[in-house]
Amino acid sequence: METYIAFLRAVNVGGRTVRMERLRELFAGLGLADVRTYIQSGNVFFRAEAGADRAALAGRIEAALAEGLGWPVPVMLRTVEEVEALLALDPFAGVEPGEDKRLCVLFLSEPLPAEVELPAASPKGDWEMVGATADAAFVVMHLRNGRLNGNPATAFPKSYRGQATSRFFHTTAKIVAAARKN
């Protein structure tokens, strides 16, 4: 059995509210084991057959969530080890978070298009995409008037058909630690 982390997009934002108990029920209803959630932003841990067809598993979860919640919920599945490897890259070396700066990981459902040149930044200076792997992008978000603005996904070409969901880098480390607990 392998421990997976499902990073959910469109949960508890924009009026799409769901209780974590309901998420756990939907995941458990798929026969997934040891289902747990972490904070209210759509992070679900579970155990499934090692080596499972990840695309098929994500598709099953997305279908169950859409049926159970009434709206589409893109799912980015990663193993605990994969997320630990992202953290170990230290993609923000030399960048200090602060009151006006947040460090984020964008978990991608599809590989970042090759034509995306990094580093990339928004014209208004709202964000900088400082690096990426095949399934994640690392973004420095700059607060303006105390708010996060801009969407780093605008750096992706219109031909990009994938989805993305973001987590603060420090929260991602907490998610991994919580997923490791039994």
Secondary structure, 3 states (H helix, E strand, C coil): CEEEEEEECCCCECCECCCHHHHHHHHHCCCCEEEEEECCCCEEEEEECCCCCHHHHHHHHHHHHHHHHCCCCCEEEEEHHHHHHHHHCCCCCCCCCECCEEEEEEEECCCCCCCCCCCEECCCCCEEEEEECCCEEEEEEEEECCEECCCHHHHCCCCCCCCEEEEEHHHHHHHHHHHHCC
